[in-house]
Amino acid sequence: MAEIAELMRANLLGVFNERDPARRREVIAATYAPDVEFADPEGSVTGHDALDAKAQGLLDASPDLVFSPAGSVRVAGDLGYLPWQLGPEGAAPVVRGVDIALVADGRIARLYTLLLTD
């Protein structure tokens, strides 16, 4: 069973920052429950294929940007919290946000992304 902190890092770096589709799908299979629910300000999707499509869409829309952690993973019970940033590598971020995940049976069952505007 993976640690929640490991799952949070895999979500950010191994999925939403991974441009190789085959590697991303491997990480998705190992990180999320088959019926994972993902919600962000644009809406929600369910399942591995939909999550993969969501990640690919974000990567396609930001070809010169990279996700990186903007702080430590915090864990409380079955919840994980990870602040992140998106921007050109080595430069100031253009977007900041947080991921909050509910973990069940060693995999992310629900994932929520919030954008920070302050």
N, C-alpha and C positions, 0 to 999 in steps of 0.2 A: 504494500500500500504506500503510495507516494505521500510525502509530507505536503501540507497545504502550501507552504512557502514555495516548494518546488513546482507545484501545479500553477501557482500564480506567475512564476517566472516563465514557465513553459507556455502559458497562455500568451503572455506579452511578446516574448522573444522567439519562441518556437512556432507560433501560429501567426500572430498579427504582424510580426516583423520578418517572417520567412517568405522569401520570394520564390523559392523552389517548391512547386506544387506537390511533388511526391514526398518531400521531407515534411512539408506542412501537414499533409494527410496522415502521415505516420504519427506525428505529435498529437494531432486531433484525436486519433484512435486511442492513444495512451492517456490522454489528459481529461477527456470529457465523457460523461455518460452518453450512451447512444441517443437518448432523447433530450439532450441538453437544451435548455432555453437560454437564449441570449437576447438582452434588451439594451438598446441605447436610445438617444434622443430621436433617431430616425425610425424606430419601430422595433419589432422583435421577430426572431426566427427560431426554429426548432430543428434540432438534429445536426448530425455531422456534416452532411452535404450543404445545408443552408449556412452553417457557420463557416465552412470553407469558402463558399461563394461570397459571404460577407467580408471575410478577410481579404480575399482576392480583389474585391471591389475597392476596398480601402487602399490596398497597395497600388492598384492601377491608378487611382485618383491622386496618389502622392509618390510618384516615381523617384523623386530626389530627396525624400524624407525618411527618417528612421525613428522607430519607437525606442525609448530607453526608460529604465526605471528612474523615477524622480524622488525616490526615498525607499525605505525599507518595507518589506512585507510585514503587515500586522496580522495577527491571528487571534480570534476569539471564538473558542469552541469549534464549530464547523464552518466558520466564516473566515475568508481571507480578504485583505484589503491591500491594494498596491497602487500608489500614485505613479503616474507616467507622464512622459512628454513626447511630443512628436515635432521633429524639425530637421533641418540639414545637419548632418553629422558634424559635431564640434561647434555648432552655432546655437544661438538662442532658439528655444522652441517656438513654434507657431501655434501650437495647441497643447493644452495640459488637461489631464483628466485623472480619474481614478477607476479602477476595476474592483468590483466587490463580487466575490464568488461564494456560493453555498456548495459545500463539498459533502458528498454522500458516497459511502463505499469506496473511498479512495480516488474518486473522480469528481470533476466539477459538474454539478447537476444544473445549477443556474448561475448565470454570469450577467452582471449589470455594469454598464459603462456610463459614467457621468462625466460631462465636460465641465471644466472649471473656467470661469470667466473673470475672476478677480485677480 
